[in-house]
Amino acid sequence: MQTSNALDPQSPQARAIYDLAIPLTIIFALIFVIVTGAIIYAILRFRGRAGEPDPKQIPGNRNVEIAWTIIPFLIVILLLAMTISAMNRADPPPAPSPDLVVTGHQFWWQADYPASGVITANEIHIPTGKPLSVRLESKDVLHEFWVPELTRKMTNVPGQPNHIWLQADKPGTYIGQCSEFCGTQHAWMRILVVADEPSKFEEWQRAQLQPGQAATSDATAKGLVLFQTSTCINCHAIRGVTGADLRVAPDLTHVGSRKQLGAGILENTPANMRLWLKSPQHIKPGALMPDFNFTDEQLDQLAEYLSTLQ
């Protein structure tokens, strides 16, 4: 399974944090070595020995007091200057309007592209080399959006939007997660950020604006009818399907093209799609999708239909 690596920054924003963390770690390590070394030296050099007088005391030594006041003060000023510089690089002011809105739900992510109207779930596509102004929202509890290789972590607060910048220097798939405990399935609230070349991103965006693929076989036609007549349609949207316009749960218009199911808990394959539909509460206990007790035939039909939504 692909993992994230905070020590491998792939954007200017993440690199600013990395460039601050490394010298700070070195400075803190040196302070630790010096202080620990001084303590060990004092313990060994001045330990009590029978018959020897106490070590000479230096109370009120002005030179020593000035030194151990000025040196820490200068270190703190240096750290402050480095931190402010990194903050300005990692967190510029937000754009007047966001390029992307990411909303946290229990336990999945919704991604809206206001300029184009694209809406997707758990898998964000971005063009390489372009900084995106991202507004973070939450529909229920506190979540925290974090893609370590691309950006800093920031909390999604209900009723109080926050902001980050998201950018990738090179194409690739980057793993993100919720880093604020938000309930039973907090650990399975993954997000994929897929960085595409600008031309490929535009191609993906045009494809996302298309309606869901029409049923092309008897099984997929029955799967579509099952979707419309069961309670699936009360929560999920599929563009082009009459009545399927609610987004209480992930938008399924192009669910078949996504890499994962259940916000990362399963790889998106036809077999896993069927497994998920059969028993979502067994796969992801605490998720808001209930078990529907579909028959084997219904599972085959619905899974086949959803898998065709590319």
Backbone bond lengths (Angstrom), bond angles and torsions (degrees), N, CA, C in turn:
res aa  C-N    CA-C-N  psi(-1)  N-CA   C-N-CA  omega(-1)  CA-C   N-CA-C  phi
1 M - - - 1.465 - - 1.535 109.58 -
2 Q 1.316 115.44 134.52 1.461 119.96 178.84 1.523 109.90 -67.48
3 T 1.335 115.97 140.51 1.453 120.85 -179.73 1.518 110.00 -122.94
4 S 1.333 115.90 164.77 1.456 121.16 176.99 1.520 109.04 -93.33
5 N 1.342 115.79 157.36 1.459 121.18 -177.04 1.522 108.97 -141.79
6 A 1.323 116.60 103.84 1.464 121.02 -178.36 1.526 112.04 -67.63
7 L 1.339 117.22 -14.82 1.467 120.77 -179.51 1.522 111.91 -94.05
8 D 1.339 116.65 12.58 1.464 120.99 178.16 1.532 108.95 -129.47
9 P 1.331 117.99 69.60 1.476 120.82 -175.03 1.516 111.97 -65.28
10 Q 1.335 115.80 136.29 1.455 121.25 -178.25 1.527 111.65 -125.77
11 S 1.335 116.41 25.60 1.463 120.84 176.40 1.520 108.08 -153.71
12 P 1.334 117.93 158.48 1.471 119.58 177.39 1.524 112.49 -58.99
13 Q 1.341 117.41 -36.08 1.462 120.62 -178.20 1.530 110.95 -67.99
14 A 1.327 116.69 -46.04 1.465 119.61 178.64 1.520 111.08 -68.39
15 R 1.336 116.03 -34.25 1.474 119.24 -179.59 1.527 110.93 -67.67
16 A 1.320 118.22 -32.83 1.461 121.13 177.39 1.522 110.71 -62.51
17 I 1.341 116.43 -40.63 1.459 120.40 178.18 1.524 110.22 -67.73
18 Y 1.324 116.36 -43.29 1.467 121.00 179.21 1.528 110.81 -62.18
19 D 1.331 116.08 -43.93 1.467 120.50 -179.17 1.528 112.08 -65.64
20 L 1.319 117.63 -23.03 1.460 120.75 174.34 1.527 110.83 -83.20
21 A 1.332 116.16 -39.44 1.465 120.10 -174.14 1.530 112.34 -65.83
22 I 1.324 117.43 -38.59 1.464 119.89 -174.98 1.535 111.68 -65.46
23 P 1.352 120.39 -55.40 1.475 118.27 179.17 1.521 112.88 -63.48
24 L 1.349 117.59 -33.91 1.457 118.94 177.19 1.527 111.32 -63.32
25 T 1.320 115.63 -40.83 1.470 119.47 178.02 1.528 110.90 -62.14
26 I 1.336 115.84 -41.12 1.468 119.83 178.89 1.524 110.91 -64.53
27 I 1.341 116.80 -45.26 1.471 120.73 179.37 1.528 110.89 -61.18
28 F 1.327 116.44 -46.17 1.460 119.84 -179.49 1.527 111.42 -64.46
29 A 1.340 115.97 -37.82 1.467 119.52 178.62 1.529 110.79 -64.51
30 L 1.336 116.83 -41.20 1.469 120.13 178.34 1.522 111.23 -63.78
31 I 1.348 116.21 -43.30 1.471 119.62 177.89 1.528 110.15 -60.57
32 F 1.326 115.99 -43.26 1.462 120.10 179.19 1.526 111.14 -60.73
33 V 1.346 116.14 -45.79 1.467 120.12 -179.14 1.528 110.83 -63.27
34 I 1.354 116.51 -44.02 1.468 119.96 -178.36 1.527 111.44 -64.62
35 V 1.350 116.21 -48.02 1.464 119.61 -178.06 1.525 110.68 -66.42
36 T 1.330 116.86 -45.17 1.462 119.98 179.85 1.526 110.85 -64.27
37 G 1.341 114.89 -41.58 1.460 118.48 178.22 1.515 112.12 -61.85
38 A 1.336 116.99 -41.70 1.471 120.68 179.02 1.521 111.29 -63.51
39 I 1.344 116.51 -39.65 1.461 120.33 178.87 1.527 110.64 -65.23
40 I 1.334 116.42 -45.40 1.468 120.07 -179.77 1.535 110.26 -63.29
41 Y 1.354 115.65 -42.28 1.469 119.49 178.53 1.528 110.51 -60.50
42 A 1.343 116.58 -45.59 1.466 120.20 -179.31 1.527 111.51 -63.06
43 I 1.335 116.38 -39.31 1.465 119.47 179.74 1.536 110.65 -63.51
44 L 1.327 115.89 -44.12 1.469 119.66 -176.90 1.529 112.10 -76.59
45 R 1.346 115.99 -40.15 1.469 119.67 -173.55 1.528 111.99 -76.74
46 F 1.306 116.02 -35.80 1.464 118.25 -171.75 1.528 113.07 -116.50
47 R 1.294 117.22 23.97 1.461 118.34 178.57 1.538 109.12 -67.58
48 G 1.317 114.27 151.48 1.461 118.36 -176.65 1.525 112.62 -67.61
49 R 1.312 115.73 133.44 1.457 121.67 177.14 1.534 108.79 -127.58
50 A 1.279 116.76 140.43 1.473 121.46 -177.66 1.521 110.99 -58.99
51 G 1.310 115.50 128.19 1.449 120.66 176.15 1.513 115.55 86.26
52 E 1.299 119.34 -6.90 1.468 121.44 179.97 1.524 110.04 -96.45
53 P 1.347 117.26 146.43 1.474 120.22 178.60 1.533 110.85 -72.35
54 D 1.311 116.46 162.77 1.466 120.72 175.43 1.521 110.14 -63.74
55 P 1.367 118.09 150.04 1.475 120.81 177.01 1.523 110.88 -58.58
56 K 1.297 117.02 152.37 1.461 122.59 178.86 1.524 110.02 -64.42
57 Q 1.308 117.29 130.72 1.458 122.71 -179.23 1.529 110.39 -92.56
58 I 1.349 116.51 149.30 1.468 120.01 179.97 1.532 110.13 -127.64
59 P 1.312 119.13 54.77 1.478 119.76 179.09 1.519 110.73 -68.07
60 G 1.335 115.34 140.45 1.450 119.66 176.40 1.505 115.07 70.92
61 N 1.353 117.93 23.33 1.473 120.96 177.73 1.530 108.13 -75.03
62 R 1.348 115.31 107.27 1.465 119.88 -173.49 1.525 112.22 -61.36
63 N 1.327 118.01 -42.50 1.466 121.37 -177.34 1.534 111.67 -62.34
64 V 1.359 115.88 -42.61 1.468 119.62 179.06 1.523 110.48 -65.84
65 E 1.333 116.93 -43.20 1.463 119.99 -178.36 1.522 111.87 -65.59
66 I 1.324 116.46 -38.65 1.473 119.56 176.48 1.522 110.26 -63.91
67 A 1.325 115.96 -44.01 1.466 120.11 -177.95 1.521 111.53 -62.26
68 W 1.369 117.69 -47.37 1.468 117.53 -176.28 1.535 112.73 -80.92
69 T 1.313 116.92 0.59 1.466 120.49 168.86 1.529 111.09 -95.12
70 I 1.322 116.97 -46.35 1.467 121.19 -175.91 1.527 111.39 -69.60
71 I 1.323 117.67 -43.98 1.471 119.75 -176.63 1.531 111.55 -60.80
72 P 1.345 120.42 -51.38 1.475 119.01 176.33 1.528 112.84 -60.63
73 F 1.342 117.04 -36.86 1.467 120.26 179.19 1.525 110.26 -61.01
74 L 1.328 117.34 -45.45 1.466 121.05 179.60 1.527 111.10 -65.31
75 I 1.333 116.77 -37.06 1.474 119.95 177.52 1.527 110.09 -63.70
76 V 1.333 116.76 -43.90 1.469 120.41 -179.99 1.531 110.71 -63.46
77 I 1.333 118.01 -41.35 1.466 121.23 178.47 1.518 110.39 -62.48
78 L 1.348 116.63 -41.40 1.471 120.65 177.80 1.528 110.64 -62.15
79 L 1.334 116.89 -46.20 1.463 120.70 179.43 1.520 111.16 -62.49
80 L 1.340 117.01 -39.75 1.464 120.54 178.97 1.518 110.99 -62.98
81 A 1.336 117.43 -44.77 1.465 121.06 -179.76 1.527 110.89 -62.86
82 M 1.330 116.92 -42.92 1.465 120.84 178.96 1.524 111.16 -64.75
83 T 1.328 116.59 -39.29 1.463 120.90 -178.78 1.527 111.24 -67.89
84 I 1.330 117.62 -43.84 1.470 120.74 178.85 1.520 110.38 -62.06
85 S 1.327 117.09 -41.87 1.470 120.65 177.90 1.527 110.87 -60.71
86 A 1.331 116.65 -44.72 1.465 120.32 -179.86 1.532 111.19 -66.33
87 M 1.326 116.97 -38.73 1.471 120.29 178.86 1.528 111.05 -62.39
88 N 1.318 116.88 -40.91 1.461 120.39 179.89 1.525 111.51 -65.74
89 R 1.332 116.94 -33.41 1.467 120.54 179.28 1.522 111.89 -78.65
90 A 1.345 116.37 -38.75 1.461 120.28 -174.89 1.520 112.91 -84.83
91 D 1.327 117.60 -21.51 1.454 120.42 -172.42 1.523 111.96 -139.98
92 P 1.344 117.91 65.60 1.467 119.51 174.74 1.528 110.16 -64.78
93 P 1.332 118.53 162.84 1.465 120.50 177.56 1.532 110.89 -58.06
94 P 1.336 117.90 147.38 1.470 120.37 -179.92 1.515 112.05 -66.74
95 A 1.324 115.31 157.47 1.458 121.17 175.12 1.531 109.38 -71.09
96 P 1.341 118.27 159.73 1.472 120.38 179.80 1.522 113.07 -55.76
97 S 1.326 117.32 -35.25 1.465 121.38 175.57 1.522 108.13 -136.09
98 P 1.327 117.62 143.35 1.467 120.02 -174.27 1.526 112.33 -74.15
99 D 1.329 115.36 148.48 1.465 121.13 171.23 1.516 111.03 -81.58
100 L 1.326 115.66 -23.79 1.458 121.30 -173.90 1.527 108.16 -150.49
101 V 1.327 116.39 138.97 1.461 121.71 174.46 1.526 107.55 -119.16
102 V 1.326 116.47 120.73 1.467 121.42 179.79 1.523 108.25 -112.38
103 T 1.333 115.24 121.05 1.464 121.21 -176.31 1.523 109.89 -114.20
104 G 1.330 116.09 128.82 1.455 120.97 177.48 1.516 111.66 -87.09
105 H 1.337 115.35 136.29 1.464 123.08 175.15 1.528 107.83 -129.19
106 Q 1.307 116.71 162.08 1.456 119.13 169.37 1.526 107.50 -86.08
107 F 1.346 120.54 107.85 1.467 126.82 -0.02 1.519 106.57 -133.33
108 W 1.340 115.64 77.40 1.461 121.02 -178.66 1.523 108.22 -160.39
109 W 1.326 115.63 172.11 1.465 121.75 -178.04 1.526 110.39 -119.09
110 Q 1.313 116.29 138.33 1.470 121.70 172.22 1.515 108.71 -109.63
111 A 1.319 116.20 135.67 1.464 121.76 179.92 1.516 109.43 -121.20
112 D 1.341 116.51 121.63 1.468 123.18 179.28 1.524 109.15 -114.57
113 Y 1.315 116.31 134.03 1.460 123.11 174.76 1.523 107.27 -107.55
114 P 1.343 118.84 94.14 1.474 121.02 -171.93 1.525 114.33 -57.16
115 A 1.316 118.33 -37.16 1.463 120.33 -175.24 1.520 112.13 -67.53
116 S 1.329 117.38 -35.48 1.469 120.57 -175.71 1.516 113.35 -103.19
117 G 1.339 116.52 -22.03 1.459 119.54 -176.46 1.511 114.22 88.59
118 V 1.322 118.18 4.05 1.458 121.29 177.89 1.525 109.60 -69.96
119 I 1.326 115.97 136.75 1.464 122.33 174.84 1.522 107.50 -132.11
120 T 1.326 116.20 128.19 1.456 120.03 179.94 1.522 108.93 -141.49
121 A 1.316 116.38 -177.34 1.466 119.59 -176.72 1.516 110.94 -141.06
122 N 1.322 115.40 133.50 1.468 124.37 170.63 1.527 115.33 66.01
123 E 1.293 118.15 -5.20 1.471 121.44 179.53 1.531 108.38 -139.10
124 I 1.324 115.70 107.81 1.461 121.88 -177.95 1.518 108.98 -100.51
125 H 1.308 116.50 130.69 1.467 120.94 173.06 1.526 108.12 -105.92
126 I 1.335 115.52 136.39 1.459 120.92 178.55 1.524 108.93 -135.43
127 P 1.337 118.23 152.55 1.465 120.32 174.92 1.533 110.34 -81.56
128 T 1.307 117.42 139.21 1.459 120.28 179.26 1.532 110.55 -66.51
129 G 1.331 114.90 148.02 1.457 120.93 174.00 1.510 115.66 78.35
130 K 1.325 117.68 -0.07 1.465 120.11 -178.12 1.527 109.95 -115.92
131 P 1.342 118.58 121.88 1.467 119.80 175.49 1.527 110.76 -73.45
132 L 1.314 116.70 129.91 1.456 121.97 179.42 1.524 109.44 -109.38
133 S 1.319 115.65 130.14 1.463 121.31 174.92 1.533 107.57 -81.95
134 V 1.327 116.09 119.47 1.467 121.49 -172.50 1.529 110.15 -115.66
135 R 1.334 116.34 124.76 1.461 120.86 173.24 1.518 108.41 -95.64
136 L 1.337 116.18 131.42 1.457 122.29 -177.50 1.520 109.83 -107.34
137 E 1.338 116.28 127.96 1.452 121.90 -179.59 1.525 109.59 -132.48
138 S 1.328 116.30 168.18 1.465 121.22 175.80 1.515 109.13 -139.57
139 K 1.335 116.15 143.83 1.461 121.31 178.59 1.526 113.24 -97.22
140 D 1.343 117.03 -10.26 1.461 116.66 -174.35 1.529 112.43 -141.02
141 V 1.333 117.40 -75.84 1.464 121.23 -176.07 1.528 108.91 -119.66
142 L 1.338 116.08 -176.42 1.460 119.61 175.32 1.519 110.59 -69.72
143 H 1.321 115.84 128.54 1.460 122.64 170.03 1.528 106.40 -122.35
144 E 1.316 116.41 170.28 1.464 119.07 176.97 1.518 109.73 -142.73
145 F 1.317 115.59 115.65 1.465 122.72 -177.09 1.523 109.15 -84.58
146 W 1.332 116.39 127.34 1.463 119.94 -179.51 1.518 110.30 -150.48
147 V 1.329 115.09 120.09 1.468 122.16 170.72 1.526 105.35 -119.27
148 P 1.342 118.54 94.62 1.464 121.67 -166.80 1.524 115.46 -54.84
149 E 1.322 118.01 -36.72 1.461 119.96 -176.65 1.522 113.29 -77.48
150 L 1.342 116.24 -12.91 1.467 119.16 -173.71 1.519 114.94 -118.36
151 T 1.316 118.84 -29.98 1.465 118.82 -173.24 1.520 110.96 -159.75
152 R 1.321 115.31 168.76 1.459 120.77 177.49 1.522 110.01 -76.17
153 K 1.315 116.53 166.82 1.468 120.08 176.89 1.526 109.20 -86.46
154 M 1.326 114.53 147.48 1.464 120.03 179.83 1.519 108.45 -150.13
155 T 1.321 116.21 142.07 1.457 122.43 -176.10 1.525 111.98 -81.37
156 N 1.336 115.44 135.00 1.472 122.61 170.59 1.524 106.76 -89.85
157 V 1.332 116.28 113.87 1.467 121.49 -174.21 1.532 109.35 -111.57
158 P 1.330 119.08 127.00 1.467 119.92 177.64 1.532 111.15 -57.05
159 G 1.324 116.27 126.79 1.453 121.20 176.89 1.515 115.31 76.41
160 Q 1.335 118.19 2.17 1.459 120.60 -177.89 1.539 108.59 -139.76
161 P 1.342 118.18 87.07 1.458 120.35 -177.56 1.521 112.64 -60.38
162 N 1.318 115.92 142.42 1.457 123.27 173.13 1.516 109.28 -116.41
163 H 1.332 116.72 178.50 1.460 119.88 -172.95 1.519 111.30 -142.75
164 I 1.331 115.69 143.34 1.464 122.66 168.57 1.521 108.16 -141.86
165 W 1.330 115.66 166.87 1.464 121.92 168.78 1.521 108.05 -106.69
166 L 1.333 115.94 137.80 1.464 121.45 -178.36 1.519 108.82 -125.53
167 Q 1.331 115.85 127.11 1.465 120.65 -177.56 1.518 109.08 -153.15
168 A 1.324 116.89 149.52 1.462 122.27 174.48 1.522 108.79 -130.33
169 D 1.333 115.93 134.22 1.459 120.35 -179.63 1.515 113.01 -77.08
170 K 1.331 116.69 -30.18 1.460 119.67 -175.77 1.521 110.37 -140.20
171 P 1.343 117.67 156.88 1.467 119.99 179.91 1.523 111.27 -61.77
172 G 1.304 114.89 150.49 1.461 119.98 178.28 1.513 110.63 158.17
173 T 1.321 114.96 175.81 1.467 121.43 176.74 1.519 108.34 -111.59
174 Y 1.318 116.34 125.72 1.456 122.39 -175.91 1.524 109.19 -117.00
175 I 1.330 114.97 135.49 1.462 121.17 -175.62 1.522 110.40 -91.69
176 G 1.317 115.58 132.18 1.452 121.03 173.95 1.519 110.03 -126.61
177 Q 1.311 116.79 170.06 1.452 120.87 -179.71 1.519 110.43 -157.20
178 C 1.328 114.28 167.60 1.454 120.54 170.52 1.523 107.11 -82.76
179 S 1.333 117.29 124.88 1.460 119.95 -178.29 1.523 112.45 -111.06
180 E 1.338 115.96 20.21 1.467 121.68 174.50 1.521 106.70 -124.55
181 F 1.337 117.44 121.04 1.466 119.30 -176.59 1.522 109.97 -56.66
182 C 1.335 115.23 124.55 1.466 120.00 -172.30 1.522 112.85 -129.30
183 G 1.333 116.82 9.61 1.457 118.64 179.18 1.510 112.32 137.68
184 T 1.320 114.96 -169.26 1.465 122.30 -172.15 1.515 113.58 -53.38
185 Q 1.315 117.72 -45.42 1.463 121.51 -174.54 1.524 112.53 -104.31
186 H 1.327 116.66 30.42 1.466 120.70 176.34 1.528 111.91 -53.21
187 A 1.337 116.69 -40.80 1.473 120.32 -176.95 1.521 112.21 -66.16
188 W 1.342 116.93 -24.03 1.463 119.96 178.43 1.518 110.17 -110.00
189 M 1.314 113.41 58.03 1.464 120.69 173.43 1.524 106.50 -127.90
190 R 1.334 114.22 60.97 1.461 121.52 -177.28 1.529 110.04 -82.31
191 I 1.312 114.71 160.27 1.464 120.35 173.27 1.517 108.33 -140.67
192 L 1.320 115.72 140.56 1.459 121.32 175.73 1.520 108.51 -106.02
193 V 1.320 116.21 129.30 1.461 120.69 171.15 1.520 106.47 -108.35
194 V 1.320 115.47 113.93 1.468 121.44 -178.43 1.523 107.65 -102.08
195 A 1.329 116.15 112.64 1.464 121.23 179.60 1.521 108.59 -93.00
196 D 1.318 116.56 119.31 1.460 123.51 -178.57 1.523 110.49 -112.81
197 E 1.314 115.96 154.34 1.460 119.30 167.91 1.528 108.22 -56.82
198 P 1.345 118.91 146.71 1.475 120.53 -174.93 1.530 114.22 -50.68
199 S 1.333 117.31 -40.92 1.469 119.30 -179.03 1.524 110.99 -67.19
200 K 1.329 116.70 -38.54 1.460 120.54 179.47 1.526 110.39 -70.53
201 F 1.342 116.05 -35.41 1.458 119.37 176.49 1.528 110.94 -62.69
202 E 1.330 117.25 -43.98 1.467 120.53 178.44 1.520 110.91 -61.66
203 E 1.325 116.16 -37.65 1.469 120.46 177.40 1.529 110.54 -64.25
204 W 1.339 116.22 -43.28 1.471 120.27 177.89 1.521 110.22 -62.62
205 Q 1.332 117.09 -42.06 1.453 120.78 -177.28 1.526 111.22 -65.19
206 R 1.327 116.62 -40.77 1.480 119.27 177.14 1.522 110.61 -63.17
207 A 1.340 116.75 -39.87 1.460 120.18 -179.83 1.532 111.05 -65.19
208 Q 1.345 116.64 -37.14 1.460 120.49 -179.01 1.522 112.47 -67.24
209 L 1.327 116.66 -24.38 1.463 120.47 -179.83 1.521 112.88 -80.94
210 Q 1.330 115.96 -10.69 1.459 119.44 178.98 1.523 110.15 -76.56
211 P 1.341 117.44 151.75 1.475 119.37 176.97 1.516 110.59 -67.55
212 G 1.328 115.06 163.95 1.457 119.51 176.57 1.516 111.05 -60.32
213 Q 1.314 115.57 147.30 1.468 120.56 -177.00 1.524 110.50 -61.88
214 A 1.310 115.73 136.46 1.461 120.48 178.86 1.526 110.40 -69.09
215 A 1.330 116.19 150.34 1.456 120.76 177.30 1.523 109.85 -63.17
216 T 1.327 116.16 131.90 1.472 120.46 -175.38 1.520 113.35 -117.27
217 S 1.318 117.29 1.56 1.466 120.61 178.93 1.513 108.29 -142.84
218 D 1.318 115.19 169.40 1.462 119.72 -179.81 1.532 110.56 -62.65
219 A 1.342 116.25 -40.17 1.471 120.06 -177.98 1.525 110.85 -66.62
220 T 1.345 116.65 -44.16 1.464 118.58 -178.94 1.531 110.87 -69.67
221 A 1.341 117.16 -33.41 1.470 120.13 176.46 1.528 110.14 -62.85
222 K 1.319 116.50 -41.88 1.470 119.91 178.32 1.533 110.11 -68.65
223 G 1.336 116.20 -34.44 1.454 119.39 176.83 1.513 111.62 -64.28
224 L 1.341 117.27 -40.15 1.461 121.47 177.30 1.527 110.71 -63.42
225 V 1.325 116.69 -44.57 1.470 120.50 178.52 1.527 110.28 -61.28
226 L 1.323 116.53 -40.65 1.456 120.61 178.94 1.530 110.33 -63.40
227 F 1.329 116.45 -41.65 1.464 120.51 177.30 1.526 110.30 -59.77
228 Q 1.323 116.99 -42.13 1.467 121.54 -176.30 1.523 112.84 -74.31
229 T 1.320 117.05 -30.03 1.468 119.67 -174.04 1.526 112.97 -97.83
230 S 1.317 117.89 -13.42 1.466 120.47 175.20 1.526 108.13 -93.81
231 T 1.310 116.64 -177.77 1.463 119.51 -178.29 1.522 113.17 -78.30
232 C 1.333 118.85 1.07 1.472 121.12 175.94 1.526 110.84 -53.40
233 I 1.328 115.41 -41.63 1.455 120.47 -173.49 1.532 112.03 -70.77
234 N 1.330 117.30 -14.50 1.461 120.97 179.14 1.522 112.84 -78.22
235 C 1.332 117.21 -12.21 1.467 121.04 -176.88 1.522 113.32 -125.63
236 H 1.334 117.08 -36.37 1.461 121.58 -172.86 1.528 111.68 -101.96
237 A 1.328 114.94 144.99 1.470 121.13 174.96 1.527 109.67 -104.17
238 I 1.319 115.25 143.32 1.463 122.77 168.87 1.525 106.12 -136.61
239 R 1.319 116.51 112.90 1.459 120.84 -177.27 1.523 109.54 -60.44
240 G 1.325 116.24 128.37 1.455 121.01 179.37 1.514 113.65 98.97
241 V 1.342 117.42 -9.78 1.461 121.08 178.37 1.529 107.89 -102.02
242 T 1.301 116.75 121.23 1.461 121.75 -176.41 1.522 111.32 -57.86
243 G 1.318 115.70 127.98 1.456 120.98 177.56 1.514 114.82 86.91
244 A 1.331 116.88 -13.02 1.471 119.93 -177.80 1.518 109.27 -94.77
245 D 1.326 115.80 73.80 1.455 119.23 -176.82 1.531 113.03 -130.00
246 L 1.333 117.29 7.75 1.459 120.56 176.59 1.525 109.94 -89.09
247 R 1.334 115.82 143.93 1.471 119.50 -178.37 1.531 109.95 -125.43
248 V 1.329 116.03 47.37 1.461 120.44 172.21 1.523 109.05 -67.27
249 A 1.332 114.73 -32.00 1.462 123.21 178.23 1.533 108.12 -120.53
250 P 1.333 118.97 175.66 1.468 120.65 -175.92 1.528 114.02 -55.38
251 D 1.333 115.60 140.82 1.455 122.75 173.23 1.533 108.53 -65.54
252 L 1.334 116.54 128.41 1.468 120.97 -174.87 1.521 113.41 -105.72
253 T 1.329 118.13 11.67 1.464 120.30 -173.98 1.525 112.32 -53.41
254 H 1.322 116.98 -40.63 1.465 120.76 -179.93 1.525 111.10 -128.72
255 V 1.335 115.57 37.74 1.463 120.05 -175.72 1.533 112.07 -59.66
256 G 1.339 117.22 -30.93 1.462 119.86 -177.77 1.512 113.54 -66.94
257 S 1.345 117.41 -18.32 1.462 120.54 -178.47 1.523 112.61 -89.62
258 R 1.327 117.57 -8.99 1.460 120.26 -176.54 1.529 111.07 -80.26
259 K 1.310 114.74 156.32 1.463 120.40 -174.86 1.520 112.69 -81.54
260 Q 1.335 117.19 -25.23 1.466 120.18 -172.76 1.521 111.53 -134.82
261 L 1.320 114.78 159.82 1.465 122.94 173.79 1.523 108.93 -117.02
262 G 1.336 116.02 154.67 1.449 119.76 175.01 1.505 114.39 60.81
263 A 1.354 117.44 34.81 1.471 122.64 -179.74 1.520 111.74 57.59
264 G 1.347 115.03 39.83 1.459 119.73 171.33 1.506 115.47 106.50
265 I 1.315 118.87 -3.94 1.461 119.78 -174.29 1.528 112.56 -78.07
266 L 1.346 117.10 -24.15 1.459 121.30 178.43 1.525 110.32 -137.15
267 E 1.333 116.03 146.35 1.456 120.13 169.59 1.524 107.98 -69.46
268 N 1.319 117.10 143.59 1.466 120.69 -176.68 1.519 110.57 -83.31
269 T 1.322 115.16 93.48 1.461 122.91 173.90 1.524 108.07 -126.23
270 P 1.348 118.53 159.59 1.471 119.24 177.81 1.526 112.69 -56.45
271 A 1.350 116.71 -38.64 1.466 119.88 -179.80 1.527 110.55 -65.56
272 N 1.344 116.18 -42.64 1.466 119.38 179.97 1.524 111.84 -71.46
273 M 1.340 116.39 -30.95 1.467 119.26 175.11 1.525 109.71 -61.52
274 R 1.319 116.37 -43.54 1.457 120.73 178.77 1.524 110.71 -64.55
275 L 1.354 115.80 -41.68 1.455 120.97 179.21 1.526 111.14 -62.06
276 W 1.326 115.96 -42.16 1.468 120.58 179.17 1.523 111.11 -63.68
277 L 1.329 116.97 -45.36 1.464 120.65 -179.45 1.523 111.95 -66.28
278 K 1.307 116.35 -30.82 1.465 120.44 -178.23 1.517 111.45 -68.82
279 S 1.348 115.85 -42.04 1.464 117.40 -174.63 1.522 111.68 -154.52
280 P 1.336 117.55 71.83 1.468 119.31 -180.00 1.524 113.09 -60.89
281 Q 1.326 117.51 -31.68 1.465 119.60 -179.46 1.530 111.93 -73.80
282 H 1.315 116.92 -23.23 1.470 120.07 173.85 1.527 109.92 -77.44
283 I 1.318 116.65 -38.75 1.464 121.15 -179.21 1.522 110.63 -74.49
284 K 1.336 117.00 -42.45 1.464 121.60 -174.64 1.529 109.16 -138.35
285 P 1.338 117.23 76.44 1.472 120.18 -178.56 1.529 111.29 -57.09
286 G 1.319 115.56 134.48 1.454 120.00 179.19 1.508 113.86 96.83
287 A 1.345 117.61 -13.83 1.458 120.07 174.47 1.526 109.06 -63.70
288 L 1.323 116.64 154.06 1.467 119.66 -174.84 1.521 112.92 -80.61
289 M 1.350 117.72 -2.99 1.458 120.42 177.06 1.529 108.81 -86.47
290 P 1.336 117.42 120.61 1.468 119.24 -177.87 1.523 112.01 -81.82
291 D 1.321 115.81 168.48 1.464 121.01 169.98 1.529 108.63 -78.86
292 F 1.358 116.28 134.37 1.468 119.92 -175.81 1.525 113.16 -104.10
293 N 1.314 117.40 -7.65 1.467 121.21 -179.96 1.529 111.78 56.81
294 F 1.339 115.42 44.79 1.461 119.64 174.78 1.522 110.07 -65.95
295 T 1.331 115.61 150.51 1.461 119.49 172.85 1.524 108.73 -73.43
296 D 1.330 117.13 166.02 1.459 120.94 178.98 1.528 110.89 -59.61
297 E 1.322 116.80 -39.36 1.463 120.37 179.43 1.528 110.70 -65.43
298 Q 1.316 117.14 -42.98 1.461 120.71 178.31 1.531 111.27 -64.53
299 L 1.319 116.56 -39.33 1.469 120.44 177.59 1.517 110.65 -60.66
300 D 1.327 116.21 -43.92 1.469 119.89 179.43 1.526 110.57 -61.36
301 Q 1.311 116.69 -44.05 1.466 120.95 -177.18 1.523 111.92 -67.57
302 L 1.312 116.55 -46.42 1.464 119.78 -177.77 1.535 111.49 -69.35
303 A 1.321 116.84 -40.86 1.455 120.53 178.72 1.523 110.55 -64.29
304 E 1.316 116.92 -40.98 1.465 119.81 179.57 1.533 110.86 -65.15
305 Y 1.335 116.09 -42.03 1.475 118.63 178.58 1.525 111.93 -62.49
306 L 1.339 116.75 -48.96 1.464 119.60 -177.43 1.535 111.79 -64.91
307 S 1.320 116.85 -34.07 1.463 120.25 179.51 1.528 112.10 -67.96
308 T 1.356 117.23 -22.59 1.475 119.24 178.76 1.530 111.83 -81.18
309 L 1.332 118.05 -8.51 1.461 120.27 -176.56 1.538 109.35 -80.50
310 Q 1.308 114.49 78.32 1.468 120.92 -176.20 1.522 111.58 -89.96
